[in-house]
Amino acid sequence: AGEQVAVFRALDGQVYVVDAYCPHLGANLAAGGRVIGNCIECPFHGWQFRGEDGKCTTIPYTEKVPDFAKIKTWPSCEINGIILVWYHCDGVDPEWAVPEQEEITSKEWVYRGHTEHFVNAHIQEIPENAADFAHLTFLHEPVFMSGVDLRYTHSKLWESMKHCWKAEWQPEPEPNKHCSQLVVKHSLTVFGKPFSLMDFTVRARQVGPGLVYLTFEHAFLGRGIILQSVTPVEPLLQQVIHRIYYQHNMPAVIPKFILKVECVQFERDIMIWNNKQYLSKPLLVKEDSVIQRHRRWFAQFYSENSTRFTCQKGGLDW
């Protein structure tokens, strides 16, 4: 959070990510800069920086470019239709690769839309929901038609229909200890009886702290995926984007409906996140033990130098 970068595609198609501000006099390369070959050109004085290593290759008004003239580059990859940047507060090189979803690359699954939300919460709060099975039953049981405002989701109008959830969460073993798996079996009941047409399984694979692969399997409606990305914007502000890819031979209305239902359920979570506080020592019961397991798993993404949010009584210091 707080970093400013410039992302550009070189003429050979390769994507590069560099610091946004030119080290010469601080112009923003992303605001008016041009791509020249495999370099990005500063709009202020025309200095050109190579995307691969950040080396300055050209200064229009000098014959010799000093060796120290360079800009910071960020490790990045373009995969599954999105560009991802590796960030580590200690400057450590990428320790794992982002898995490719073959059906997206092969165009078997095609893009069918996205949603974007901003959440006022610590980044850890969002994936922690995967281990909180009790909230699935309570918060997400009311049928999606009852909306997102939690004051009204338990209204009598829709109480005859209920979402039912069965979930299981597990961290993955080495070499994928940065990943975890949530399997959710969903069903719908109408007047207490199963409505089997809405039975489906969701497998949510968390990859690192900010990327989730939500794959859907349905007996009639086919298969697809929602890619969830969580990007820190400020210390307690996250940008969350859900992109859906679905079988190309299925009418677009099906994945758009799935995305809408997912959006309604996610916005219920947002109403909680935007108004809750993070408790480092929560009051848990035995049935909440998976939450502590999830916190121990998530702790691997912090180091001694990780930015910490501390609230001191009597002060507003960050």
C-alpha positions in Angstrom: 0.0 0.0 0.0 1.2 3.5 -0.7 3.4 2.6 -3.6 3.0 4.3 -7.0 3.9 2.3 -10.1 3.8 2.7 -13.9 2.7 -0.3 -15.9 3.4 -0.5 -19.6 3.5 -3.0 -22.4 6.6 -2.9 -24.6 6.3 -3.2 -28.3 7.3 -6.9 -28.1 4.2 -7.5 -25.9 6.0 -7.9 -22.6 4.5 -6.1 -19.6 6.8 -4.2 -17.2 6.1 -2.5 -13.9 8.4 0.3 -12.7 8.3 3.1 -10.1 5.9 5.8 -11.2 8.2 8.8 -10.5 11.2 9.6 -12.6 14.3 9.8 -10.5 15.4 12.9 -12.4 12.9 15.5 -11.2 10.0 13.4 -10.1 7.6 13.5 -13.1 5.0 10.7 -13.2 5.8 8.3 -16.0 2.2 7.0 -16.0 0.8 10.5 -16.7 1.9 11.3 -20.3 4.8 8.9 -20.6 5.3 7.0 -23.9 6.4 3.5 -24.7 9.5 3.5 -26.9 10.6 0.0 -27.9 11.0 -1.8 -24.5 11.4 1.5 -22.6 9.1 4.0 -21.0 9.9 7.7 -21.8 9.4 10.4 -19.2 7.0 13.1 -20.4 9.0 15.9 -18.7 12.5 15.6 -20.2 12.4 12.5 -22.4 14.6 10.2 -20.3 14.0 6.6 -21.3 14.0 3.7 -18.8 14.3 0.0 -19.8 11.4 -2.1 -18.5 13.6 -5.2 -17.9 16.1 -3.7 -15.4 15.1 0.0 -15.0 18.4 1.2 -16.6 18.2 4.7 -18.2 19.2 4.2 -21.9 18.7 7.7 -23.3 18.9 11.3 -22.1 18.1 13.5 -25.1 20.4 16.4 -24.1 23.5 14.4 -22.9 25.9 12.1 -24.7 26.8 9.8 -21.8 24.1 8.3 -19.6 25.5 7.8 -16.1 25.5 4.2 -14.8 23.6 5.2 -11.6 20.7 6.6 -13.7 18.0 3.9 -13.2 14.6 3.4 -11.8 13.2 0.6 -9.6 11.5 -2.3 -11.3 8.9 -4.6 -9.7 8.6 -8.3 -10.3 5.4 -8.9 -12.2 3.5 -11.5 -14.3 0.6 -11.5 -16.7 -1.5 -14.5 -16.2 -5.3 -15.4 -16.3 -6.0 -12.1 -18.0 -4.6 -9.9 -15.2 -1.3 -8.3 -14.4 0.0 -9.1 -10.9 2.9 -7.4 -9.0 5.0 -9.0 -6.3 5.4 -6.9 -3.1 7.5 -7.9 -0.1 8.4 -5.3 2.5 11.9 -6.8 2.8 12.5 -6.7 -1.0 12.7 -10.5 -1.2 12.3 -11.9 -4.7 9.1 -13.9 -5.6 9.0 -17.1 -3.6 6.2 -18.8 -5.6 4.5 -18.5 -9.0 0.9 -17.6 -9.7 -0.9 -20.7 -11.1 -2.3 -20.6 -14.6 -5.9 -21.4 -15.1 -5.7 -23.4 -18.3 -9.3 -22.9 -19.3 -8.8 -19.1 -19.4 -5.6 -19.4 -21.4 -7.2 -21.8 -23.9 -10.3 -19.6 -24.2 -12.5 -22.5 -23.1 -13.7 -20.1 -20.4 -14.3 -16.5 -21.5 -14.6 -13.3 -19.6 -18.2 -12.4 -18.6 -17.9 -9.4 -16.4 -16.5 -8.1 -13.0 -17.5 -6.2 -9.9 -15.3 -3.8 -7.9 -15.7 -2.9 -4.2 -13.7 -1.0 -1.6 -13.6 -2.4 1.9 -12.6 -0.5 5.0 -10.8 -3.3 6.8 -7.5 -4.9 7.4 -6.4 -7.2 4.5 -6.4 -10.3 6.8 -10.1 -9.9 7.6 -11.2 -10.8 4.1 -9.6 -14.2 3.6 -10.4 -15.1 7.3 -14.0 -15.5 6.3 -13.1 -18.8 4.7 -12.5 -20.3 8.1 -15.5 -18.8 9.7 -18.1 -21.4 9.1 -20.7 -20.1 11.6 -21.0 -16.8 9.6 -21.9 -18.8 6.5 -24.9 -20.3 8.1 -26.1 -17.0 9.8 -25.1 -14.2 7.5 -25.5 -16.0 4.1 -28.5 -18.2 4.9 -31.2 -15.6 3.9 -31.9 -16.0 0.2 -30.1 -13.5 -2.1 -33.4 -11.7 -3.0 -33.6 -10.4 0.6 -30.7 -8.0 -0.3 -27.5 -6.7 1.4 -28.8 -4.5 4.2 -28.5 -6.7 7.2 -31.3 -4.9 9.0 -33.7 -6.5 6.5 -32.2 -9.7 5.3 -34.1 -11.8 7.9 -37.5 -10.3 6.7 -40.5 -12.7 6.7 -41.1 -12.0 2.9 -38.3 -14.4 1.9 -38.1 -16.7 5.0 -39.5 -19.7 3.0 -36.2 -19.8 1.0 -32.8 -20.4 2.5 -29.3 -21.0 1.3 -27.6 -24.0 3.0 -23.8 -24.2 3.2 -21.4 -27.0 4.2 -17.8 -25.9 4.3 -14.3 -27.4 5.0 -11.0 -25.4 5.1 -7.5 -26.7 4.9 -4.0 -25.2 4.4 -2.0 -26.9 1.6 1.2 -28.8 2.4 4.7 -27.9 1.0 5.6 -26.7 -1.5 2.3 -24.9 -1.6 2.2 -23.7 2.1 1.2 -20.2 0.8 -2.1 -21.7 -0.5 -5.2 -23.0 1.3 -8.4 -24.7 0.1 -12.0 -24.0 1.0 -14.7 -26.4 -0.3 -18.3 -25.2 0.0 -21.3 -27.3 -0.9 -24.4 -25.1 -1.6 -28.0 -26.1 -1.7 -31.3 -24.1 -1.6 -34.4 -25.1 0.4 -37.9 -23.9 -0.3 -40.4 -24.3 2.5 -37.8 -26.6 4.1 -37.5 -28.9 1.1 -34.3 -29.1 -1.1 -34.5 -27.4 -4.5 -31.8 -29.5 -6.2 -31.5 -27.3 -9.3 -29.5 -24.9 -7.1 -27.0 -27.5 -5.8 -23.5 -26.7 -6.7 -19.9 -26.9 -5.3 -17.5 -24.0 -4.9 -13.8 -24.7 -4.5 -12.0 -21.6 -3.3 -8.2 -21.8 -3.5 -6.4 -18.9 -1.7 -3.0 -18.2 -3.3 -1.0 -15.9 -1.1 -2.8 -13.1 0.9 -4.5 -11.4 -2.0 -5.7 -13.8 -4.7 -8.5 -16.4 -4.7 -9.6 -18.9 -7.4 -13.4 -19.6 -6.9 -14.2 -22.5 -9.3 -17.9 -23.4 -9.8 -19.3 -26.8 -10.8 -23.0 -27.3 -11.5 -24.8 -30.3 -12.9 -26.6 -28.3 -15.6 -25.1 -24.9 -15.7 -21.5 -25.9 -16.4 -18.2 -24.8 -15.0 -16.4 -21.5 -14.5 -14.3 -19.4 -12.2 -14.4 -16.1 -10.3 -11.0 -14.6 -9.7 -10.9 -12.5 -6.6 -8.0 -10.0 -6.1 -7.5 -8.0 -3.0 -5.2 -5.0 -3.3 -4.3 -2.7 -0.4 -4.9 0.9 -1.2 -4.3 2.4 2.3 -3.6 0.7 5.6 -7.3 -0.1 6.2 -8.7 0.2 2.7 -8.7 -2.7 0.3 -9.8 -2.8 -3.4 -11.5 -6.1 -4.1 -12.3 -7.1 -7.7 -14.2 -10.2 -8.8 -13.8 -11.3 -12.5 -15.9 -14.1 -13.8 -14.8 -16.5 -16.6 -17.3 -19.1 -17.8 -17.8 -21.8 -20.4 -18.1 -20.1 -23.8 -20.9 -22.4 -24.9 -23.1 -21.2 -22.0 -25.4 -18.2 -22.4 -23.8 -15.1 -20.8 -26.9 -14.6 -18.6 -25.8 -17.6 -16.5 -22.4 -16.3 -15.3 -23.8 -12.8 -14.9 -26.5 -14.2 -12.6 -23.8 -16.1 -10.6 -21.7 -13.0 -10.3 -24.8 -11.0 -9.2 -25.6 -13.6 -6.5 -22.0 -13.6 -5.3 -22.0 -9.8 -5.3 -25.0 -9.7 -3.0 -23.5 -12.2 -0.6 -20.1 -10.3 -0.6 -21.8 -7.0 0.1 -23.3 -8.5 3.2 -19.8 -9.3 4.4 -18.8 -5.7 3.5 -21.4 -4.3 5.8 -19.8 -6.3 8.6 -16.2 -5.4 7.7 -16.9 -1.7 7.3 -18.3 -1.5 10.8 -16.3 -4.1 12.8 -13.0 -3.9 14.6 -10.2 -6.4 14.4 -9.7 -8.3 17.7 -6.3 -9.9 18.1 -7.6 -12.0 21.0 -11.2 -12.8 20.1 -13.6 -14.6 22.4 -13.9 -18.0 20.6 -15.7 -21.2 21.4 -14.5 -24.7 20.5 -16.4 -24.7 17.2 -14.4 -21.6 16.1 -11.1 -23.4 16.2 -10.6 -23.2 12.4 -10.3 -19.4 12.7 -7.2 -19.7 14.9 -5.8 -22.3 12.5 -6.4 -19.8 9.7 -4.6 -17.0 11.6 -1.6 -19.2 12.2 -1.5 -20.0 8.5 -1.9 -16.3 7.4 1.0 -15.2 9.8 3.5 -16.5 7.2 2.8 -13.4 5.1 4.2 -11.0 7.7 7.8 -10.3 8.6 9.5 -8.3 11.3 9.4 -5.2 9.0 5.7 -5.5 8.0 3.9 -2.3 8.5 1.8 -2.3 11.6 -1.3 -0.4 12.5 -1.2 0.7 16.1 -3.8 2.8 17.8 -2.5 4.5 20.9 -4.9 5.9 23.4 -4.9 9.7 23.4 -3.2 9.9 20.0 -3.8 9.5 16.3 -0.4 8.2 15.4 -0.2 5.5 12.7 
